[in-house]
Amino acid sequence: MEKIDKDKWKKFKQEHTQKLKLEEYKLVCDLHSRYFSHKYYEPCLSCGGNIQKFKGWIADIDNIYD
């Protein structure tokens, strides 16, 4: 992971609360699409199954951050 992305992720992990801000949502979508080689995609978080998918994306990014 590039340093600038690591810095953004570190800030996200320190500041993230229960309520996801739009900026944080877009960061997860951007980082996951770039580091896991898929088109940029914004899953609908008000749709049932996508919340778990999005949490999986956060875990994926955590794995490459460490």
C-alpha positions in Angstrom: 0.0 0.0 0.0 1.3 3.4 -0.9 2.3 5.8 1.9 -0.3 8.4 1.1 -3.0 5.7 1.2 -1.7 4.3 4.4 -1.9 7.8 6.0 -5.5 8.1 4.8 -6.4 4.7 6.1 -4.7 5.4 9.5 -6.8 8.6 9.8 -9.9 6.7 8.8 -9.3 4.1 11.5 -8.6 6.7 14.2 -11.6 8.9 13.4 -14.3 6.5 12.2 -17.3 6.2 14.4 -20.5 4.2 14.0 -21.9 6.7 11.5 -19.9 6.5 8.2 -19.3 9.9 6.7 -19.5 10.3 2.9 -15.8 11.0 2.7 -15.0 7.8 4.5 -17.4 5.8 2.4 -15.8 7.0 -0.8 -12.3 6.3 0.6 -13.2 2.7 1.3 -14.7 2.4 -2.2 -11.6 4.0 -3.8 -9.0 2.0 -1.9 -10.8 -1.3 -2.4 -11.2 -0.8 -6.1 -7.6 0.2 -6.6 -5.9 -2.5 -4.4 -8.3 -5.3 -5.3 -8.4 -4.6 -9.1 -12.0 -3.9 -9.7 -14.0 -1.0 -11.1 -14.9 1.7 -8.7 -18.2 0.8 -7.2 -20.4 2.3 -4.4 -22.6 -0.4 -2.9 -25.9 0.7 -1.5 -25.6 0.5 2.3 -29.3 0.8 2.9 -29.7 -2.5 1.0 -29.4 -5.5 3.3 -26.5 -7.7 2.1 -24.3 -4.9 1.0 -23.5 -3.8 4.6 -21.7 -7.1 5.2 -19.9 -6.8 1.8 -18.7 -3.3 2.8 -17.5 -4.5 6.2 -15.6 -7.1 4.3 -14.0 -4.4 2.1 -12.8 -2.7 5.3 -11.4 -5.9 6.6 -9.6 -6.5 3.2 -8.0 -3.1 3.4 -7.1 -3.6 7.0 -5.2 -6.8 5.9 -3.1 -5.0 3.4 -2.5 -2.0 5.7 -0.9 -4.2 8.4 
